[in-house]
Amino acid sequence: MARKLIIIGSGPAGYTAAIYAARALMNPLVIAGYNHGGQLMLTTLVENFPGFSKGILGPELMQEMRLQAENLGAEIIDRDATKVDFSSRPFKIWVEDEMYEAWAVIVATGARPKWLKVKGEKEFVGRGVSTCAPCDAPFFKNKNVIVVGGGDSAMEEALELSKHVNSVTVVHRRDELRASKILQERAFKNPKINFKWSHVVTEIVGDKTVQGVYLKNLKTNDVYFFKCDGVFLAIGHEPNTEIFGGQLEMDEKGYIVARDFTRTSVEGVFVAGEATDYKYRQAISAAGDGCKAALDAINYVEELKAKGIIKD
Ligand code: NAP
């Protein structure tokens, strides 16, 4: 039998949607993914999620959200949705060869870190190349590392790394940062953090682990070897929306187009969090989106009931 609501994704958007939908007795199923919990699972202290005066660890916050959703009646499976068919109702969602049906769907699949796409990058993942300083910084005790990027993530990564490493060199392609002023100030004041302005990484080299990178100075076009033990990438994100290709309207970068807050191009399919939001990208804004998407999905299901399309 088709469910009233399936939520795909389990970051702050997905779990918040599940909390609201469960309280509305929608018996939501959350297809949480193998890497459930979203990007906060890869962070340490979260200082800007309201309600925690001393901050809260990202994984702990996600575990609390998950338990809250489960305690209220949400069902959660920790596998990836692999295919969807939104062309007829009820909607169909596959988890490998298992098929689920639902009258309403909330897409909350979030985003993932972007890669530089330079030689050596994929080869040295886990052997010196990382997209997660909080996860990997302790492995680089007293080493010298670089962080690529000039946004908030890059500054956060650099600051986190500085607690463990000997030195952090931020490699940024322009000569000014786009990070918020407070993070810039903290990074500039930190004696372990240096900057290579107007530089890009052209290749990552090493043996068993990373031994250095080739850097290009964009002002002079000089390319030279720079010795380092680790390369942390913080150059932004891309949405996890591939499985919705051809099903939902997306922009040129793959973000799902939302109208009227959470509605997608398919009536009954709603979107929340970083699968649509390339601008704010905060845990709290994703949670807020999840709340809105759930309220919209609940109303939509009520309308279907009122029309006699589905029974209680
Ligand atoms: P971002 O703001 O998009 O910054 C990405 C950085 O990487 C930019 O400096 C960009 O350079 C650089 N970059 C992109 N592609 C590159 C490439 N191929 N090669 C070299 N450099 C490249 O991404 P983000 O830092 O992940 O932040 C995303 C959003 O999350 C932002 O809205 C941010 O405010 C938010 N965020 C907030 C916090 C916080 O409040 N504590 C923490 C993390 C993230 P250009 O500057 O030249 O474009």
Residues whose N, C-alpha, C, O or C-beta is under 5 A from the ligand:
A	BS01	NAP	G149 G150 G151 D152 S153 A154 R173 R174 R178 A234 I235 G236 K279 Y280 R281
